Amino acid sequence: MLAIRLPQSIEKRLEKLARRTGRTKTFYVREAILEHLDDLEDMYLAERVLERIRSGEEQTVPIEDTLKRHGLED
């Protein structure tokens, strides 16, 4: 269970959307969180990989080598 406080303007927008569509405010809040959570997880994973690359803990492979390895070169 999670309780959040939203600005009144956001609350009103949610209420209006819920009324117009016949869905609940909870439905839309859940959908928004799930969508954004995926994006946040991807972003933080990418940042950690970038840190490892910059620190020399992880290496990169040139795109040309990857294309060649998979038979996709021009």
Phi and psi restraints in degrees (value plus and minus 20) as a CYANA .aco file:
   2 LEU   PHI    -156.9  -116.9
   2 LEU   PSI     112.4   152.4
   3 ALA   PHI    -137.6   -97.6
   3 ALA   PSI     112.7   152.7
   4 ILE   PHI    -151.3  -111.3
   4 ILE   PSI     131.4   171.4
   5 ARG   PHI    -123.1   -83.1
   5 ARG   PSI     109.8   149.8
   6 LEU   PHI    -135.8   -95.8
   6 LEU   PSI     131.0   171.0
   7 PRO   PHI     -79.2   -39.2
   7 PRO   PSI     128.0   168.0
   8 GLN   PHI     -76.2   -36.2
   8 GLN   PSI     -56.2   -16.2
   9 SER   PHI     -83.5   -43.5
   9 SER   PSI     -58.8   -18.8
  10 ILE   PHI     -90.3   -50.3
  10 ILE   PSI     -62.4   -22.4
  11 GLU   PHI     -77.8   -37.8
  11 GLU   PSI     -64.0   -24.0
  12 LYS   PHI     -84.8   -44.8
  12 LYS   PSI     -60.6   -20.6
  13 ARG   PHI     -82.4   -42.4
  13 ARG   PSI     -62.0   -22.0
  14 LEU   PHI     -83.3   -43.3
  14 LEU   PSI     -64.1   -24.1
  15 GLU   PHI     -80.6   -40.6
  15 GLU   PSI     -63.5   -23.5
  16 LYS   PHI     -84.2   -44.2
  16 LYS   PSI     -65.2   -25.2
  17 LEU   PHI     -82.4   -42.4
  17 LEU   PSI     -63.9   -23.9
  18 ALA   PHI     -82.2   -42.2
  18 ALA   PSI     -64.0   -24.0
  19 ARG   PHI     -81.3   -41.3
  19 ARG   PSI     -65.3   -25.3
  20 ARG   PHI     -86.8   -46.8
  20 ARG   PSI     -51.0   -11.0
  21 THR   PHI    -125.0   -85.0
  21 THR   PSI     -32.2     7.8
  22 GLY   PHI      57.7    97.7
  22 GLY   PSI      -7.1    32.9
  23 ARG   PHI    -124.1   -84.1
  23 ARG   PSI     150.9   190.9
  24 THR   PHI    -111.7   -71.7
  24 THR   PSI     139.3   179.3
  25 LYS   PHI     -80.4   -40.4
  25 LYS   PSI     -59.2   -19.2
  26 THR   PHI     -78.2   -38.2
  26 THR   PSI     -60.4   -20.4
  27 PHE   PHI     -76.6   -36.6
  27 PHE   PSI     -69.5   -29.5
  28 TYR   PHI     -90.0   -50.0
  28 TYR   PSI     -56.3   -16.3
  29 VAL   PHI     -84.9   -44.9
  29 VAL   PSI     -64.2   -24.2
  30 ARG   PHI     -80.5   -40.5
  30 ARG   PSI     -66.2   -26.2
  31 GLU   PHI     -79.9   -39.9
  31 GLU   PSI     -64.2   -24.2
  32 ALA   PHI     -83.5   -43.5
  32 ALA   PSI     -62.7   -22.7
  33 ILE   PHI     -85.5   -45.5
  33 ILE   PSI     -65.8   -25.8
  34 LEU   PHI     -80.9   -40.9
  34 LEU   PSI     -63.5   -23.5
  35 GLU   PHI     -82.6   -42.6
  35 GLU   PSI     -67.5   -27.5
  36 HIS   PHI     -90.8   -50.8
  36 HIS   PSI     -54.8   -14.8
  37 LEU   PHI     -81.4   -41.4
  37 LEU   PSI     -62.2   -22.2
  38 ASP   PHI     -78.1   -38.1
  38 ASP   PSI     -66.0   -26.0
  39 ASP   PHI     -82.8   -42.8
  39 ASP   PSI     -63.5   -23.5
  40 LEU   PHI     -83.7   -43.7
  40 LEU   PSI     -63.5   -23.5
  41 GLU   PHI     -81.5   -41.5
  41 GLU   PSI     -63.2   -23.2
  42 ASP   PHI     -81.9   -41.9
  42 ASP   PSI     -62.7   -22.7
  43 MET   PHI     -84.3   -44.3
  43 MET   PSI     -65.7   -25.7
  44 TYR   PHI     -88.6   -48.6
  44 TYR   PSI     -54.8   -14.8
  45 LEU   PHI     -83.3   -43.3
  45 LEU   PSI     -65.1   -25.1
  46 ALA   PHI     -82.9   -42.9
  46 ALA   PSI     -59.6   -19.6
  47 GLU   PHI     -84.6   -44.6
  47 GLU   PSI     -59.1   -19.1
  48 ARG   PHI     -86.1   -46.1
  48 ARG   PSI     -60.9   -20.9
  49 VAL   PHI     -84.1   -44.1
  49 VAL   PSI     -63.8   -23.8
  50 LEU   PHI     -79.7   -39.7
  50 LEU   PSI     -61.7   -21.7
  51 GLU   PHI     -81.2   -41.2
  51 GLU   PSI     -61.5   -21.5
  52 ARG   PHI     -86.9   -46.9
  52 ARG   PSI     -56.9   -16.9
  53 ILE   PHI     -85.5   -45.5
  53 ILE   PSI     -67.3   -27.3
  54 ARG   PHI     -84.0   -44.0
  54 ARG   PSI     -51.9   -11.9
  55 SER   PHI    -106.3   -66.3
  55 SER   PSI     -23.8    16.2
  56 GLY   PHI      65.7   105.7
  56 GLY   PSI     -15.8    24.2
  57 GLU   PHI     -96.1   -56.1
  57 GLU   PSI     -40.7    -0.7
  58 GLU   PHI    -157.2  -117.2
  58 GLU   PSI     122.7   162.7
  59 GLN   PHI    -126.2   -86.2
  59 GLN   PSI     137.3   177.3
  60 THR   PHI    -127.8   -87.8
  60 THR   PSI     145.1   185.1
  61 VAL   PHI    -143.9  -103.9
  61 VAL   PSI     108.1   148.1
  62 PRO   PHI     -78.5   -38.5
  62 PRO   PSI     124.8   164.8
  63 ILE   PHI     -79.9   -39.9
  63 ILE   PSI     -54.6   -14.6
  64 GLU   PHI     -80.6   -40.6
  64 GLU   PSI     -61.5   -21.5
  65 ASP   PHI     -86.1   -46.1
  65 ASP   PSI     -59.6   -19.6
  66 THR   PHI     -86.2   -46.2
  66 THR   PSI     -64.4   -24.4
  67 LEU   PHI     -81.8   -41.8
  67 LEU   PSI     -63.0   -23.0
  68 LYS   PHI     -83.6   -43.6
  68 LYS   PSI     -64.2   -24.2
  69 ARG   PHI     -79.4   -39.4
  69 ARG   PSI     -52.8   -12.8
  70 HIS   PHI    -122.2   -82.2
  70 HIS   PSI      -7.8    32.2
  71 GLY   PHI      47.4    87.4
  71 GLY   PSI      12.3    52.3
  72 LEU   PHI    -133.1   -93.1
  72 LEU   PSI      -4.2    35.8
  73 GLU   PHI     -96.3   -56.3
  73 GLU   PSI     137.3   177.3
